[in-house]
Amino acid sequence: MKKLKFSVHDALEDRILTGQLLPGARVDEVTLAEEFGVSRTPIRQAIFQLAATGLLEHFPRRGAFVADVGPQLLSEMFQVMAELEGLCASNAARRASASDIEALEISHSLCAEAAQTGDSDRYYYENEAFHDLIRTISGNTFLQKEIDRLQKRLKAYRRLQLRARDRMKTSLVEHATIVETIKSGDEAAANAAMRAHITIQGDRFADLLANLSRTNTASVK
């Protein structure tokens, strides 16, 4: 079990996603440093990291402001991520060794333990370890780098998505399917299972947008 530590980055990320910091709002380093009881250095580092993911926009001499990521762009990013991770899964189905399969099953069991706690943040990190392992097994370094770049943009939304009712339970079932398809060496099935797992559309996308809208509205009241 991984022990989660306090992270200024995660705290700011949560405030943006839950609407405590609305689009266009200025992120004040001094105020946040005083609130968190830290120096301005970790605040500044978190701001640069979140700017790199697209959640913040940083302007020289003006400061950092919360970006406005619309539903169209969000949907398109998830669509591309699904295709990239689907390719990783099909590669993994073709290339996984016995030790790779064993490691994947262990990672899946850790996800199951996290899901049982009901802690979506803990599940998120175990989930990322699961996906990272599949990317490694796929053996395509360039593909991994492209996924890492897009993952930085989607990380916050994937965390929020896991807070939806029953999403962790559903995610775990989807993981089991992915493990079995990779274990069986079925490239097409592994690709399809991963794409279905990542793609966020229909009710799942509506739920995510509703969560974003509800938290933003609540923060204004």
C-alpha positions in Angstrom: 0.0 0.0 0.0 1.3 3.4 -1.0 1.0 6.1 1.6 -0.3 9.3 0.1 1.5 12.4 1.2 0.4 16.0 1.3 1.0 17.6 -2.1 0.5 21.3 -2.9 0.1 20.2 -6.5 -2.8 17.9 -5.7 -4.4 20.4 -3.4 -4.4 23.1 -6.1 -5.5 20.6 -8.7 -8.5 19.6 -6.5 -9.4 23.3 -6.0 -9.5 23.8 -9.7 -11.6 20.7 -10.4 -14.0 21.3 -7.5 -14.6 24.9 -8.5 -13.0 26.5 -5.5 -10.8 28.2 -8.1 -12.9 29.1 -11.1 -11.8 29.7 -14.7 -10.1 33.1 -15.0 -9.3 33.2 -11.3 -5.8 34.4 -10.4 -3.6 32.0 -8.3 -1.9 34.0 -5.6 1.4 32.5 -4.4 1.7 34.5 -1.2 -1.9 33.7 0.0 -1.5 30.0 -0.8 2.0 29.8 0.9 0.5 31.3 4.0 -2.5 29.0 3.9 -0.5 25.8 3.4 2.3 26.9 5.8 5.0 26.4 3.2 7.4 28.7 1.4 6.6 30.1 -2.0 8.9 27.6 -3.7 6.6 24.6 -3.6 3.6 26.8 -4.6 5.6 28.1 -7.6 6.6 24.6 -8.6 3.0 23.4 -8.4 1.9 26.4 -10.5 4.4 25.5 -13.2 3.4 21.9 -13.2 -0.3 22.7 -13.5 0.5 25.2 -16.3 2.3 22.3 -18.1 -0.9 20.2 -17.9 -3.1 23.0 -19.2 -5.1 23.6 -16.0 -3.4 26.9 -15.4 -2.2 29.6 -17.8 1.0 31.4 -16.7 1.9 34.9 -17.9 5.2 36.7 -17.2 4.7 39.6 -14.8 1.0 38.9 -14.6 0.9 35.6 -12.8 -1.1 32.4 -13.1 -4.8 32.1 -13.9 -7.1 29.1 -14.0 -7.6 28.0 -17.6 -11.0 27.3 -19.2 -10.9 23.8 -20.7 -14.1 23.3 -22.7 -16.0 20.0 -23.1 -15.0 19.6 -26.8 -11.3 19.7 -26.1 -11.7 17.4 -23.2 -13.6 14.8 -25.2 -11.0 15.0 -28.0 -8.1 14.4 -25.6 -9.8 11.4 -24.1 -10.4 10.0 -27.6 -6.8 10.3 -28.5 -5.7 8.8 -25.2 -7.9 5.8 -25.8 -6.3 5.1 -29.1 -2.8 5.4 -27.8 -3.4 3.2 -24.8 -5.3 0.7 -27.0 -2.1 0.4 -29.1 -0.1 -0.2 -25.9 -2.5 -3.0 -24.8 -2.3 -4.7 -28.2 1.5 -4.5 -28.1 1.5 -5.9 -24.6 -0.7 -8.8 -25.6 1.8 -9.7 -28.2 4.9 -9.2 -26.1 4.1 -9.9 -22.5 6.3 -12.6 -20.8 5.2 -14.8 -18.0 6.8 -12.5 -15.4 5.0 -9.5 -17.1 1.7 -11.2 -16.6 2.5 -12.0 -13.0 3.4 -8.3 -12.4 0.2 -7.2 -14.1 -1.9 -9.5 -11.9 -0.3 -8.2 -8.8 -0.9 -4.6 -9.9 -4.5 -5.4 -10.6 -4.8 -6.9 -7.1 -3.5 -3.7 -5.6 -6.1 -1.8 -7.5 -8.7 -4.1 -6.0 -7.4 -3.4 -2.5 -7.6 0.3 -3.1 -11.1 0.1 -4.5 -12.2 -1.7 -1.4 -11.2 1.2 0.8 -13.4 3.6 -1.3 -10.5 6.0 -1.5 -10.6 7.3 -5.1 -7.2 9.1 -4.8 -5.5 5.9 -3.6 -7.2 4.0 -6.4 -6.1 6.6 -8.9 -2.4 6.1 -8.1 -2.7 2.3 -8.2 -4.6 2.6 -11.4 -1.8 4.7 -12.9 0.7 2.1 -11.8 -1.4 -0.5 -13.6 -1.4 1.5 -16.8 2.2 2.4 -16.6 3.1 -1.3 -16.4 1.1 -2.0 -19.6 2.9 0.9 -21.3 6.2 -0.6 -20.3 5.3 -4.1 -21.4 4.3 -2.6 -24.8 7.9 -1.9 -25.4 7.4 1.3 -27.5 9.3 4.1 -25.9 8.1 6.8 -28.3 4.5 5.7 -27.7 5.1 5.9 -23.9 6.4 9.5 -24.2 3.4 10.6 -26.2 1.0 9.1 -23.7 2.9 10.7 -20.8 2.6 14.1 -22.5 -1.2 13.7 -22.9 -1.6 12.1 -19.5 -0.3 15.3 -17.9 -3.2 17.1 -19.5 -5.8 14.5 -18.4 -4.5 13.5 -15.0 -6.8 15.9 -13.1 -9.9 14.8 -15.0 -9.2 11.1 -14.6 -8.9 11.6 -10.9 -12.2 13.4 -10.8 -13.9 10.8 -13.0 -13.0 8.1 -10.4 -15.1 10.0 -7.8 -18.3 9.3 -9.8 -20.6 6.7 -8.2 -19.5 3.1 -8.8 -16.7 4.2 -11.2 -14.0 2.5 -9.2 -16.0 -0.7 -9.2 -16.6 -0.5 -12.9 -13.0 0.4 -13.6 -11.8 -2.7 -11.7 -14.0 -5.0 -13.8 -12.6 -3.4 -16.9 -9.1 -3.9 -15.6 -9.8 -7.6 -15.2 -10.9 -7.9 -18.8 -7.7 -6.1 -19.9 -5.6 -8.5 -17.9 -7.3 -11.5 -19.4 -7.0 -10.3 -23.0 -3.3 -9.5 -22.6 -2.8 -12.9 -20.8 -4.5 -14.7 -23.7 -2.4 -12.9 -26.3 -5.5 -11.5 -28.1 -4.2 -8.3 -29.5 -7.5 -7.1 -31.0 -9.5 -7.9 -27.8 -6.8 -6.1 -25.6 -7.0 -3.1 -27.9 -10.8 -3.0 -27.7 -10.9 -3.5 -24.0 -8.4 -0.7 -23.3 -10.1 1.7 -25.7 -13.5 1.0 -24.0 -11.9 1.5 -20.6 -10.3 4.9 -21.5 -12.9 6.4 -23.8 -15.2 8.8 -22.0 -18.4 9.3 -23.9 -22.2 9.0 -23.5 -23.3 8.8 -19.8 -19.7 8.7 -18.5 -18.8 12.0 -20.2 -22.1 13.5 -19.1 -21.4 12.5 -15.5 -17.9 14.1 -15.6 -19.3 17.3 -17.0 -22.1 17.2 -14.4 -19.5 16.8 -11.6 -17.5 19.7 -12.9 -20.6 21.9 -13.3 -22.1 20.9 -9.9 -18.9 21.6 -8.0 -18.4 24.9 -9.9 -21.9 26.0 -9.1 -21.6 25.0 -5.5 -18.5 27.1 -5.1 -20.2 30.2 -6.3 -23.1 30.0 -3.8 
